[in-house]
């Protein structure tokens, strides 16, 4: 034991002697010159690949056009010395940094330009001549280049009659004056530029997929995700009636009648709840806004593609990717952002077979849903409580329940089955059985034209009736009553008034495409098909948003320390590209490994079956409470049971 201990001690001591002989410290000259951060060299091949992708995105020509238009609007002439590095170079560097999980900082871009590019990579980017001067200010060059790009779609830098310093906060009085002088049409134009820029980069990332994996006809889902703002100075609370801010003064200071100073930096950001799924979404309803519950943030609108078959194994298909993205103010233009992204997708040649969304979109005004119908996009959605059960008075005296029209003699227990199930009065199997029976009372689609009115008829009419009714005579070519599986409407359930209902006495009734548009959707609400589809789509959306949040640490604003909506749009576009690229690369890498093993005659590694995965402890112990309709429960103080005495 002593010999081993002496050997170990001698080895460690020898190592210490060696370390002490290397100069005064252990840093290399490159580390000292570059400062802290990644030091992996960027070679010519990598630089050329991302430069080609920037050119492929086709964002470079519009940036030049937008820049000239901004100068003309501001009354400035075109010309002047050429910039040290152009848009292609700075975008290439920014994309390389974000794909390696680096931050979107000017400092990191300057370090990459100065220290990480190999001589060959510098020549590829056409900036080799800048390295002749050893005192080139690379931070200044990178700063100018990145903000020249952002300024092309930042409406708060170039605007007639309204000047704003983007690095300074604005007090309330200046903010009111600025909002009065700003040109709203110009803001809308530049916001459209920003969305085009973001989606051009996203589409570029999608084109990196192998052609056999690309999907142009596919289902999609849309959702929102918060993007925390770097600023902490927020607006005053707004008046719920007028929507205007209410300046506050110090009640304890009797010497001043002026409001407290309230400076705002991130004017386009607003309060967002930190707790996911919180019912209260308006911070103005709070007596005091707590930063434990609320944070200043922007709101990202994200559309991803989902599988047409919700029961298919996602691991066997190409990855689900971000297809369109935008960024705006929370609780503003929710429907407008969605329609704008859908227009972008259709302009790029996508055909949407289904668009799914949650209750936040379901309760938007009819105009939003009418826009979806006008674009021929079928939807799958969930309902808020007021949209469930018997809702609006339906066409031709029929009954409308959750987006479908039913016979007026339908049993009330079937019409209210959703509410009864949510109250715990029906089990899942009983609920689905009731929904299946309810389908037989649904009005039959008699005729449907493209974007035209629907013609619906009584369920007891036509060659294939699903119900039998005393008011309707069975057609000759229909299946005889004793052989058919139909529901039978009893004479006692038919009122005298019902005999004059249009749906009962006419051959059919017409329904306009925009009638009850807020409730109507592609699948029958509550059916197993609807439940499987909606759950799979929402899980995919939540998973993608969570990956984007965690992969790029959107909670850490120091990774993107740039103020203003336009700067955050630029950063989010880079993050979306990186998220797509990682999924594409991982998928095609897995395919490559399988093909390589097959070519070498090695059997592919067997994939675990669903029943072979180890269940989580909370699932094994019955502690999981995440379910769509959890049973009601009430917690009471627990007391240990008194056991009977042990018999002698």
C-alpha positions as CSV (number, residue, x, y, z in Angstrom):
1,X,0.0,0.0,0.0
2,X,2.9,2.4,0.8
3,X,4.6,1.8,-2.6
4,X,1.3,2.5,-4.4
5,X,0.7,5.7,-2.5
6,X,4.3,6.9,-3.1
7,X,3.9,6.2,-6.8
8,X,0.7,8.2,-7.0
9,X,2.2,11.1,-5.0
10,X,5.3,11.1,-7.2
11,X,3.2,11.2,-10.4
12,X,1.0,14.1,-9.2
13,X,4.1,16.0,-8.0
14,X,5.8,15.6,-11.3
15,X,2.7,17.0,-13.0
16,X,2.7,20.0,-10.8
17,X,6.3,20.7,-11.6
18,X,5.6,20.6,-15.3
19,X,2.7,23.0,-15.0
20,X,4.7,25.4,-13.0
21,X,7.3,25.6,-15.7
22,X,4.9,26.9,-18.4
23,X,5.3,30.7,-18.3
24,X,3.3,32.7,-15.8
25,X,-0.1,31.2,-16.7
26,X,-1.8,28.5,-18.7
27,X,-3.7,30.6,-21.4
28,X,-2.8,30.5,-25.0
29,X,-2.1,33.7,-27.0
30,X,-5.3,33.0,-29.1
31,X,-7.4,32.8,-25.9
32,X,-6.0,36.0,-24.6
33,X,-6.5,37.9,-27.9
34,X,-10.1,36.6,-28.6
35,X,-11.5,36.8,-25.1
36,X,-14.0,34.2,-23.6
37,X,-16.2,32.2,-25.8
38,X,-16.1,29.5,-28.5
39,X,-12.8,29.2,-30.3
40,X,-13.6,26.5,-32.9
41,X,-12.3,27.6,-36.3
42,X,-14.8,28.3,-39.0
43,X,-13.4,26.8,-42.2
44,X,-14.1,27.6,-45.8
45,X,-16.5,24.7,-46.3
46,X,-18.8,25.7,-43.5
47,X,-18.7,29.3,-44.5
48,X,-19.5,28.5,-48.1
49,X,-22.4,26.2,-47.1
50,X,-24.1,28.9,-45.0
51,X,-23.3,31.6,-47.5
52,X,-25.0,29.6,-50.2
53,X,-28.0,29.1,-47.9
54,X,-28.3,32.9,-47.3
55,X,-28.2,33.5,-51.1
56,X,-30.8,30.7,-51.5
57,X,-33.2,32.4,-49.1
58,X,-33.5,35.3,-51.5
59,X,-33.5,37.9,-48.6
60,X,-30.5,39.9,-50.0
61,X,-32.2,41.7,-52.9
62,X,-35.2,42.9,-50.9
63,X,-32.9,44.2,-48.1
64,X,-31.2,46.5,-50.7
65,X,-34.6,47.7,-52.0
66,X,-36.0,48.3,-48.6
67,X,-32.9,50.3,-47.6
68,X,-33.2,52.5,-50.6
69,X,-36.9,53.1,-50.0
70,X,-36.2,54.0,-46.3
71,X,-33.6,56.6,-47.4
72,X,-35.9,58.1,-50.0
73,X,-38.7,58.4,-47.4
74,X,-36.3,60.1,-45.0
75,X,-35.2,62.5,-47.7
76,X,-31.7,61.1,-47.9
77,X,-29.8,60.5,-51.1
78,X,-28.4,57.1,-52.0
79,X,-24.7,56.6,-52.2
80,X,-21.7,57.0,-49.8
81,X,-18.9,54.6,-49.1
82,X,-19.6,50.8,-49.3
83,X,-19.9,49.1,-45.9
84,X,-16.9,47.0,-44.7
85,X,-19.0,43.8,-44.7
86,X,-22.3,43.3,-46.5
87,X,-25.6,41.7,-45.5
88,X,-24.5,38.3,-46.8
89,X,-21.5,38.1,-44.6
90,X,-23.2,39.2,-41.4
91,X,-26.1,36.9,-42.0
92,X,-23.8,34.0,-42.7
93,X,-21.9,34.6,-39.4
94,X,-25.1,35.0,-37.4
95,X,-26.5,31.7,-38.7
96,X,-23.3,29.8,-38.0
97,X,-23.3,31.1,-34.5
98,X,-26.9,30.3,-33.7
99,X,-26.6,26.7,-35.2
100,X,-23.8,26.0,-32.7
101,X,-25.9,27.3,-29.7
102,X,-24.0,30.5,-29.5
103,X,-25.7,33.8,-28.6
104,X,-27.0,36.4,-31.0
105,X,-24.6,39.1,-29.7
106,X,-22.6,41.6,-31.6
107,X,-19.6,40.7,-29.4
108,X,-19.7,37.1,-30.5
109,X,-20.1,38.1,-34.2
110,X,-17.1,40.3,-33.9
111,X,-15.1,37.5,-32.3
112,X,-16.0,35.1,-35.0
113,X,-15.0,37.6,-37.7
114,X,-11.7,38.5,-36.1
115,X,-10.5,35.2,-34.7
116,X,-12.5,32.2,-35.8
117,X,-12.5,32.5,-39.6
118,X,-9.7,30.6,-41.3
119,X,-7.8,32.4,-44.1
120,X,-9.7,30.3,-46.7
121,X,-13.0,31.2,-45.1
122,X,-12.2,34.9,-45.2
123,X,-11.6,34.6,-48.9
124,X,-14.9,32.8,-49.4
125,X,-16.7,35.6,-47.7
126,X,-14.7,38.2,-49.6
127,X,-13.3,40.0,-46.6
128,X,-9.7,39.0,-46.7
129,X,-8.5,42.5,-47.3
130,X,-9.9,43.7,-43.9
131,X,-7.3,41.8,-42.0
132,X,-4.4,43.8,-43.4
133,X,-5.0,46.4,-40.7
134,X,-4.3,44.9,-37.2
135,X,-6.3,47.6,-35.5
136,X,-9.6,47.1,-37.3
137,X,-12.5,47.7,-35.0
138,X,-14.4,44.4,-35.5
139,X,-17.1,45.2,-32.9
140,X,-17.9,48.4,-34.7
141,X,-18.0,46.7,-38.1
142,X,-20.3,43.9,-36.8
143,X,-22.5,46.3,-34.9
144,X,-23.1,48.5,-38.0
145,X,-23.7,45.4,-40.3
146,X,-26.3,43.7,-38.1
147,X,-28.2,46.9,-37.4
148,X,-28.2,47.9,-41.1
149,X,-30.2,44.6,-41.7
150,X,-32.6,45.2,-38.8
151,X,-33.2,48.8,-39.7
152,X,-34.7,47.8,-43.0
153,X,-37.8,46.5,-41.3
154,X,-37.7,48.5,-38.0
155,X,-40.5,51.1,-38.2
156,X,-39.4,53.0,-35.2
157,X,-36.1,54.1,-36.7
158,X,-37.1,55.6,-40.0
159,X,-40.5,57.3,-39.7
160,X,-41.9,60.6,-41.0
161,X,-42.6,63.1,-38.2
162,X,-41.6,60.6,-35.4
163,X,-38.0,60.0,-34.2
164,X,-37.2,57.5,-31.7
165,X,-33.8,56.5,-30.1
166,X,-34.0,52.8,-29.9
167,X,-31.5,52.6,-27.0
168,X,-33.3,55.0,-24.7
169,X,-36.5,54.6,-22.8
170,X,-39.3,57.0,-23.4
171,X,-41.3,58.7,-20.6
172,X,-45.1,58.7,-20.8
173,X,-45.4,62.2,-22.3
174,X,-42.9,61.5,-25.1
175,X,-44.6,58.1,-25.7
176,X,-48.0,59.7,-26.2
177,X,-46.5,62.4,-28.5
178,X,-44.7,59.7,-30.5
179,X,-47.7,57.5,-30.9
180,X,-49.7,60.5,-32.2
181,X,-47.1,61.4,-34.8
182,X,-46.2,57.9,-36.0
183,X,-47.4,56.8,-39.4
184,X,-49.4,53.6,-38.8
185,X,-49.5,52.6,-42.5
186,X,-45.7,52.8,-42.6
187,X,-45.5,50.6,-39.5
188,X,-47.8,48.0,-41.1
189,X,-45.6,48.0,-44.2
190,X,-42.4,47.4,-42.2
191,X,-44.1,44.8,-40.1
192,X,-45.0,43.0,-43.3
193,X,-41.3,43.2,-44.4
194,X,-40.2,41.7,-41.1
195,X,-42.7,38.7,-41.5
196,X,-41.5,38.2,-45.0
197,X,-37.9,38.2,-43.9
198,X,-38.5,35.7,-41.1
199,X,-40.5,33.3,-43.3
200,X,-38.0,33.5,-46.2
201,X,-35.3,32.3,-43.8
202,X,-37.6,29.6,-42.4
203,X,-38.4,28.4,-46.0
204,X,-34.7,28.3,-46.7
205,X,-34.2,25.8,-43.8
206,X,-37.1,23.7,-45.1
207,X,-35.4,23.4,-48.5
208,X,-32.4,21.8,-46.9
209,X,-34.4,18.6,-46.5
210,X,-33.9,15.9,-49.1
211,X,-36.5,16.2,-51.8
212,X,-38.1,12.9,-51.0
213,X,-38.9,14.1,-47.5
214,X,-40.4,17.4,-48.4
215,X,-44.2,17.9,-47.9
216,X,-46.2,20.6,-49.6
217,X,-49.6,19.0,-48.9
218,X,-49.9,18.5,-45.2
219,X,-51.8,19.2,-42.0
220,X,-50.7,22.0,-39.7
221,X,-51.3,23.5,-36.3
222,X,-50.8,27.0,-34.9
223,X,-50.0,28.2,-31.4
224,X,-48.4,31.1,-29.6
225,X,-45.3,31.1,-27.5
226,X,-43.9,33.8,-25.2
227,X,-40.6,35.4,-26.0
228,X,-39.3,37.3,-22.9
229,X,-38.2,40.9,-23.4
230,X,-34.9,42.1,-22.2
231,X,-36.4,45.4,-20.8
232,X,-37.9,45.7,-17.3
233,X,-39.4,49.2,-17.6
234,X,-43.1,48.7,-18.4
235,X,-46.1,50.8,-19.2
236,X,-48.8,52.1,-16.8
237,X,-51.9,50.0,-16.3
238,X,-54.7,50.7,-18.9
239,X,-58.2,51.7,-18.4
240,X,-60.4,48.7,-19.3
241,X,-63.0,51.0,-20.9
242,X,-60.9,53.4,-23.0
243,X,-57.7,51.2,-23.3
244,X,-55.5,54.2,-22.4
245,X,-52.8,54.2,-19.8
246,X,-53.6,55.7,-16.4
247,X,-50.6,57.7,-15.0
248,X,-50.2,57.3,-11.2
249,X,-48.9,59.7,-8.6
250,X,-47.4,59.2,-5.1
251,X,-50.3,59.3,-2.6
252,X,-47.9,60.0,0.2
253,X,-46.2,63.0,-1.4
254,X,-48.6,66.0,-1.0
255,X,-46.2,68.5,-2.5
256,X,-46.4,67.3,-6.1
257,X,-49.4,66.9,-8.4
258,X,-47.3,65.4,-11.3
259,X,-47.4,61.7,-12.1
260,X,-44.5,59.5,-11.2
261,X,-41.8,59.1,-13.8
262,X,-42.5,56.0,-15.9
263,X,-40.1,55.3,-18.7
264,X,-40.8,52.5,-21.2
265,X,-38.2,50.8,-23.4
266,X,-39.9,47.8,-24.9
267,X,-43.0,49.5,-26.2
268,X,-44.1,46.6,-28.3
269,X,-43.9,44.1,-25.4
270,X,-46.6,43.6,-22.8
271,X,-47.3,41.6,-19.7
272,X,-47.6,37.8,-20.1
273,X,-48.4,35.2,-17.4
274,X,-45.5,33.0,-16.4
275,X,-47.8,30.1,-15.5
276,X,-48.9,28.1,-18.5
277,X,-52.6,27.8,-18.9
278,X,-53.4,30.6,-16.4
279,X,-57.0,31.7,-16.7
280,X,-56.2,35.4,-16.1
281,X,-54.5,36.8,-19.2
282,X,-55.0,40.6,-18.6
283,X,-52.5,42.1,-16.2
284,X,-54.6,45.3,-16.0
285,X,-57.1,43.3,-13.9
286,X,-54.5,42.9,-11.2
287,X,-54.4,45.3,-8.2
288,X,-50.6,45.0,-8.3
289,X,-48.6,43.4,-11.1
290,X,-46.2,40.9,-9.5
291,X,-43.1,39.9,-11.4
292,X,-43.4,36.5,-9.8
293,X,-46.5,35.9,-11.9
294,X,-46.0,38.2,-14.8
295,X,-43.2,39.1,-17.2
296,X,-42.7,41.5,-20.1
297,X,-42.6,39.5,-23.3
298,X,-43.4,39.5,-27.0
299,X,-45.7,36.8,-28.5
300,X,-44.5,34.4,-31.2
301,X,-47.0,32.9,-33.6
302,X,-45.8,29.5,-34.8
303,X,-47.2,27.1,-37.4
304,X,-45.8,23.6,-37.7
305,X,-46.7,20.7,-39.9
306,X,-48.3,17.6,-38.3
307,X,-49.0,14.0,-39.6
308,X,-52.2,13.5,-41.5
309,X,-52.7,10.2,-39.6
310,X,-52.6,11.1,-35.8
311,X,-52.0,7.4,-34.9
312,X,-48.9,7.0,-37.1
313,X,-45.5,6.5,-35.5
314,X,-43.7,9.9,-35.7
315,X,-40.3,8.3,-35.6
316,X,-40.9,6.6,-39.0
317,X,-41.7,9.9,-40.7
318,X,-39.8,13.1,-41.6
319,X,-39.6,15.5,-38.7
320,X,-42.3,18.0,-38.0
321,X,-40.9,21.5,-38.7
322,X,-41.7,25.1,-38.2
323,X,-43.3,26.2,-41.4
324,X,-44.2,29.8,-40.6
325,X,-43.4,32.2,-37.8
326,X,-44.1,35.8,-36.7
327,X,-43.6,38.0,-33.6
328,X,-45.9,40.7,-32.2
329,X,-47.4,42.2,-29.1
330,X,-49.4,39.8,-26.8
331,X,-53.2,39.9,-27.2
332,X,-53.0,42.0,-30.3
333,X,-53.7,40.9,-33.9
334,X,-54.0,37.3,-32.9
335,X,-56.2,36.4,-35.9
336,X,-54.3,38.9,-38.1
337,X,-51.0,37.2,-37.5
338,X,-52.6,33.7,-38.1
339,X,-54.1,34.8,-41.4
340,X,-50.9,36.5,-42.5
341,X,-48.9,33.3,-41.9
342,X,-51.5,31.2,-43.7
343,X,-51.2,33.5,-46.7
344,X,-47.5,33.2,-46.6
345,X,-47.8,29.4,-46.7
346,X,-50.2,29.3,-49.6
347,X,-48.1,31.8,-51.5
348,X,-45.2,29.4,-51.1
349,X,-47.2,26.5,-52.6
350,X,-48.5,24.7,-49.5
351,X,-51.9,23.0,-49.4
352,X,-53.3,22.7,-45.9
353,X,-55.5,19.7,-45.4
354,X,-56.2,20.6,-41.8
355,X,-55.4,23.4,-39.4
356,X,-55.8,22.7,-35.7
357,X,-55.8,25.3,-32.9
358,X,-56.9,25.7,-29.3
359,X,-59.6,27.6,-27.5
360,X,-57.8,30.9,-27.8
361,X,-58.4,30.9,-31.6
362,X,-61.8,29.3,-31.4
363,X,-63.3,32.3,-29.6
364,X,-62.0,34.9,-32.0
365,X,-64.6,36.9,-33.9
366,X,-66.4,35.5,-36.9
367,X,-64.2,37.5,-39.3
368,X,-61.2,35.2,-38.5
369,X,-63.2,32.0,-39.1
370,X,-64.7,33.5,-42.3
371,X,-61.1,34.2,-43.6
372,X,-60.3,30.5,-43.1
373,X,-63.3,29.4,-45.1
374,X,-62.5,31.9,-47.8
375,X,-59.1,30.2,-48.1
376,X,-60.5,26.7,-48.2
377,X,-58.8,25.6,-44.9
378,X,-60.7,23.0,-42.8
379,X,-60.1,23.3,-39.1
380,X,-60.0,21.1,-36.0
381,X,-60.5,23.0,-32.8
382,X,-61.6,22.8,-29.2
383,X,-64.5,24.9,-27.7
384,X,-64.8,27.2,-24.7
385,X,-67.7,26.4,-22.3
386,X,-70.1,28.8,-24.0
387,X,-69.7,27.0,-27.3
388,X,-70.6,23.5,-25.9
389,X,-74.0,21.9,-25.8
390,X,-77.0,23.6,-27.4
391,X,-75.9,26.9,-28.7
392,X,-77.4,29.3,-31.4
393,X,-80.8,28.9,-32.9
394,X,-80.0,26.7,-36.0
395,X,-81.3,26.8,-39.5
396,X,-84.8,25.5,-40.3
397,X,-85.6,25.0,-36.6
398,X,-83.0,22.3,-36.3
399,X,-80.8,22.1,-33.2
400,X,-77.2,23.2,-33.2
401,X,-74.7,21.4,-30.9
402,X,-71.0,21.9,-31.1
403,X,-70.8,22.8,-34.8
404,X,-73.4,20.3,-36.1
405,X,-77.1,20.5,-36.9
406,X,-79.5,17.9,-35.4
407,X,-83.1,16.8,-35.6
408,X,-85.4,18.8,-33.2
409,X,-86.6,15.5,-31.7
410,X,-83.1,14.5,-30.6
411,X,-83.1,13.3,-26.9
412,X,-81.8,16.1,-24.6
413,X,-79.5,13.7,-22.9
414,X,-77.6,13.2,-26.1
415,X,-77.5,16.9,-26.9
416,X,-76.1,17.7,-23.5
417,X,-73.7,14.7,-23.4
418,X,-70.5,16.8,-23.5
419,X,-71.6,18.8,-20.4
420,X,-72.7,15.7,-18.6
421,X,-69.4,14.0,-19.3
422,X,-67.4,17.0,-18.1
423,X,-69.5,17.0,-14.9
424,X,-68.4,13.4,-14.3
425,X,-71.9,11.9,-14.9
426,X,-70.6,9.8,-17.9
427,X,-67.6,7.7,-18.2
428,X,-65.4,7.9,-21.3
429,X,-67.0,4.8,-22.9
430,X,-70.5,6.1,-22.1
431,X,-69.7,9.4,-23.6
432,X,-68.3,8.0,-26.9
433,X,-71.3,5.7,-27.1
434,X,-73.7,8.7,-26.7
435,X,-71.7,10.7,-29.3
436,X,-72.0,7.7,-31.7
437,X,-75.7,7.5,-31.2
438,X,-76.0,11.3,-31.6
439,X,-74.6,11.0,-35.1
440,X,-77.7,9.2,-36.3
441,X,-79.8,12.4,-35.5
442,X,-77.5,14.7,-37.5
443,X,-78.9,16.3,-40.6
444,X,-77.6,14.7,-43.8
445,X,-75.5,16.6,-46.2
446,X,-77.6,16.8,-49.3
447,X,-75.3,19.0,-51.4
448,X,-72.1,21.1,-51.0
449,X,-70.5,23.4,-53.5
450,X,-67.0,24.8,-53.3
451,X,-67.2,27.8,-50.9
452,X,-71.0,27.8,-51.4
453,X,-74.0,27.1,-49.3
454,X,-74.7,23.7,-47.8
455,X,-77.9,21.9,-48.3
456,X,-78.9,19.7,-45.4
457,X,-81.9,17.4,-45.1
458,X,-83.7,15.5,-42.4
459,X,-81.9,12.4,-41.1
460,X,-85.1,10.4,-42.0
461,X,-85.0,11.4,-45.6
462,X,-83.1,10.3,-48.7
463,X,-81.9,6.8,-49.9
464,X,-79.7,6.2,-46.8
465,X,-81.6,7.6,-43.8
466,X,-80.1,7.2,-40.3
467,X,-83.4,7.7,-38.5
468,X,-87.0,6.8,-39.0
469,X,-89.7,9.4,-38.3
470,X,-93.5,9.4,-38.6
471,X,-93.3,12.7,-40.5
472,X,-91.2,11.2,-43.2
473,X,-92.1,8.4,-45.5
474,X,-89.3,5.9,-46.2
475,X,-88.0,6.0,-49.8
476,X,-88.5,3.0,-51.9
477,X,-84.8,2.3,-52.5
478,X,-83.9,2.6,-48.8
479,X,-83.1,-0.4,-46.7
480,X,-86.3,-1.7,-45.1
481,X,-87.1,-0.6,-41.5
482,X,-86.6,-4.1,-40.0
483,X,-83.2,-4.6,-41.6
484,X,-81.7,-1.2,-41.0
485,X,-79.8,0.1,-38.0
486,X,-81.6,3.4,-37.4
487,X,-82.8,5.4,-34.4
488,X,-86.6,5.6,-34.2
489,X,-88.3,8.9,-33.3
490,X,-91.5,8.3,-31.3
491,X,-94.7,10.2,-32.1
492,X,-94.8,11.3,-28.5
493,X,-91.5,13.3,-29.1
494,X,-93.0,15.3,-32.0
495,X,-94.9,18.5,-31.1
496,X,-97.6,20.0,-33.2
497,X,-95.4,23.0,-34.0
498,X,-92.7,20.7,-35.2
499,X,-94.8,19.6,-38.1
500,X,-94.4,23.0,-39.6
501,X,-90.6,23.2,-39.1
502,X,-88.7,23.7,-42.4
503,X,-86.3,20.9,-41.6
504,X,-89.2,18.5,-41.1
505,X,-91.5,19.5,-44.0
506,X,-89.1,20.7,-46.7
507,X,-86.8,18.5,-48.8
508,X,-83.7,20.4,-47.6
509,X,-82.6,23.6,-45.9
510,X,-79.7,25.9,-47.0
511,X,-76.9,27.0,-44.7
512,X,-74.5,29.8,-45.8
513,X,-70.8,29.0,-45.3
514,X,-70.5,31.9,-42.8
515,X,-73.4,30.8,-40.7
516,X,-72.4,29.8,-37.2
517,X,-68.8,29.8,-38.5
518,X,-67.3,30.1,-35.0
519,X,-68.6,26.6,-34.1
520,X,-68.2,24.6,-37.3
521,X,-65.2,22.4,-37.9
522,X,-64.0,19.4,-40.0
523,X,-64.5,16.6,-37.5
524,X,-67.3,15.8,-35.1
525,X,-66.4,17.3,-31.8
526,X,-66.0,14.7,-29.0
527,X,-65.7,11.7,-31.3
528,X,-62.7,9.4,-31.0
529,X,-61.4,10.6,-34.3
530,X,-61.6,14.2,-33.2
531,X,-60.0,13.4,-29.8
532,X,-57.0,11.5,-31.4
533,X,-56.4,14.1,-34.0
534,X,-56.7,17.1,-31.7
535,X,-54.6,15.6,-29.0
536,X,-51.8,14.5,-31.4
537,X,-51.7,17.9,-33.1
538,X,-51.6,19.8,-29.8
539,X,-48.9,17.6,-28.4
540,X,-46.8,18.2,-31.5
541,X,-47.3,21.9,-31.2
542,X,-46.5,22.0,-27.5
543,X,-43.4,19.8,-28.0
544,X,-42.1,22.1,-30.8
545,X,-42.7,25.2,-28.8
546,X,-41.0,23.7,-25.8
547,X,-38.0,22.6,-27.8
548,X,-37.7,26.1,-29.3
549,X,-37.9,27.7,-25.8
550,X,-35.4,25.3,-24.2
551,X,-33.0,24.8,-27.1
552,X,-32.4,28.5,-27.4
553,X,-33.1,29.5,-23.8
554,X,-35.6,32.2,-24.6
555,X,-35.9,32.9,-20.9
556,X,-32.3,34.2,-21.0
557,X,-32.5,37.6,-22.7
558,X,-28.7,38.0,-22.4
559,X,-28.3,35.6,-25.3
560,X,-30.1,38.2,-27.5
561,X,-29.4,41.6,-25.9
562,X,-31.0,43.8,-28.6
563,X,-34.0,46.0,-27.9
564,X,-37.0,46.6,-30.1
565,X,-39.5,44.3,-31.8
566,X,-37.5,44.3,-35.1
567,X,-34.3,43.0,-33.3
568,X,-36.3,40.3,-31.6
569,X,-37.9,39.3,-34.9
570,X,-34.4,39.0,-36.4
571,X,-33.2,36.8,-33.5
572,X,-36.3,34.6,-33.5
573,X,-35.9,34.0,-37.3
574,X,-32.4,32.7,-36.6
575,X,-33.6,30.5,-33.8
576,X,-36.4,29.0,-36.0
577,X,-33.8,28.2,-38.7
578,X,-31.5,26.5,-36.2
579,X,-34.4,24.5,-34.7
580,X,-35.4,23.2,-38.1
581,X,-31.9,22.5,-39.2
582,X,-31.1,20.4,-36.1
583,X,-34.2,18.3,-36.6
584,X,-33.5,17.8,-40.3
585,X,-29.8,16.9,-39.7
586,X,-30.7,14.5,-36.8
587,X,-33.4,12.7,-38.9
588,X,-31.2,12.3,-42.0
589,X,-28.2,11.3,-39.8
590,X,-30.3,8.4,-38.3
591,X,-31.3,7.3,-41.8
592,X,-27.7,7.4,-42.8
593,X,-26.7,5.2,-39.9
594,X,-29.3,2.7,-40.7
595,X,-28.3,2.5,-44.4
596,X,-24.6,2.2,-43.4
597,X,-25.3,-0.7,-41.1
598,X,-27.5,-2.4,-43.8
599,X,-24.7,-2.0,-46.4
600,X,-22.2,-3.6,-44.0
601,X,-24.5,-6.6,-43.5
602,X,-25.3,-5.6,-39.9
603,X,-28.9,-6.0,-38.7
604,X,-30.5,-2.7,-37.7
605,X,-30.7,-2.1,-34.0
606,X,-34.2,-3.2,-32.8
607,X,-36.5,-0.4,-31.7
608,X,-38.3,-0.9,-28.4
609,X,-42.0,-1.6,-28.6
610,X,-44.3,0.7,-26.7
611,X,-44.9,-1.9,-23.9
612,X,-41.1,-2.3,-23.4
613,X,-40.5,1.3,-22.3
614,X,-40.2,1.7,-18.5
615,X,-43.1,3.7,-17.1
616,X,-42.5,6.8,-15.1
617,X,-42.8,6.4,-11.4
618,X,-45.7,8.9,-11.2
619,X,-47.5,6.8,-13.8
620,X,-46.8,3.6,-12.0
621,X,-48.0,5.0,-8.7
622,X,-51.1,6.7,-10.2
623,X,-49.9,10.2,-9.4
624,X,-50.3,11.6,-12.9
625,X,-53.2,14.2,-13.0
626,X,-52.7,15.3,-16.6
627,X,-55.8,14.3,-18.4
628,X,-58.4,16.0,-20.5
629,X,-61.3,15.5,-18.2
630,X,-60.0,14.6,-14.7
631,X,-62.6,13.2,-12.2
632,X,-63.6,15.7,-9.5
633,X,-61.8,15.3,-6.3
634,X,-61.8,17.1,-2.9
635,X,-58.9,16.9,-0.5
636,X,-59.6,16.6,3.2
637,X,-57.1,16.3,6.1
638,X,-55.8,12.8,6.4
639,X,-56.0,11.0,9.7
640,X,-54.3,7.6,10.3
641,X,-56.7,4.7,10.8
642,X,-57.0,3.2,14.2
643,X,-56.1,-0.5,13.9
644,X,-57.8,-3.0,16.1
645,X,-55.7,-4.4,18.9
646,X,-53.7,-7.5,18.1
647,X,-55.5,-10.6,19.5
648,X,-53.7,-12.3,22.3
